[in-house]
């Protein structure tokens, strides 16, 4: 996160009548340690985890609530966490462990298409019954319990809880686009005013994500500038 964006989010979080929420595919612990912003709602693993961080909090002390998964799904996740790295024993394979969910990253592989094929084949061998749902990206494969929260679900849950007049959602990937869709549905239903704003950071944003947003910012620098304007 750019320092200017962090400063603005801290000021917004301290403003009466405003609520700030950070929704991420990362765990709450990872997200909070990277963001280091108090007075906000953290929603990790696309909303499957949640925590409320008071001002002056220590990320290491933040405790998150998590959606429960069935024992069969938890066992399948454990098999994948040990089995896939054993089958694809490469330095470029990175495991992001999120409990009953996990992501295998291979962005550093010399051939990401070949790496994705190897990782996907290992996942299918180990979880042959498809107990976990697969979401394949260009440089990673994410595995999640069936019916787990999405960023769209997380945003709707926040609106249900907080009943805001206006929502501004910023994001830059296909998972964020699910929250953009939610903003537009809520707006069409007359429940909120607001905007869905995409941030261009890589080609996939403009091709797959921007058409589902109301506005497109050209860079994270423009995002920081927008947050300053909101302050």
C-alpha positions, 0 to 999 in steps of 0.5 A: 500500500502506498504511504499516502493511501495508508495515511488517507485511510487512517484519516477516513477511519477516524472520521465520524459517519464513515466506516472503512473495510478492507476486503482481501483474499489474504488472511486477516493476519496477513492483511492487517500486518500489511495494512497496519490501519486501526479503526477498520473492519478486516475481511480476510479470505474473501470474507470468510474471516472477519475482525474489527481492529481498534485504533492502536491495535497490534496486528499480531494480537488481532483475532479473527472469526472464521466460517466453519468448514466440514471435517472432510474439507479440512482433511482434503486441504491438509492433504493438498498442503503437504501433497502438492509441494511434494509432487511439485518440488520447485522453488517457485511454488509458494503455498498461501495457507488459509486454513480450510482454504489455500492458494498455490502461487507460481508467479516466479516460474520460468513458464507460468502456463506449464507450472499451472498445468503441473500444479493443477494436475497435482491438485486433481490427483490429490483431491480427486473428489473435488471436495474443494472448489478450484479457481484458476488464475494466470499465476495461481490456483486457489482452493476453497470450501464449497459455498465459501464467501466471495468479496461480493458476499462480504460487501453485501454482509457489510451493507446489511450490518452497517446500513450505509447511505453510500458505498465506494468500492475500490479493487483491481482483480476479478474477485473485486469485480464480484463486489463491483457487481454487488454495489451495482445490484444494491444501487439498482435496488435502491439500497445505497448510492455509490460507485464501483471503481477499478484500478489498473495495475495489469492488463487483466484489469482493463480487459476483465474487470473495468467493464464491471466498474463505474470508473477506472483509475490508471494506477495506485497513485491515482487511487491515493489521490482519490483517497486524499480527495475523499478526506 
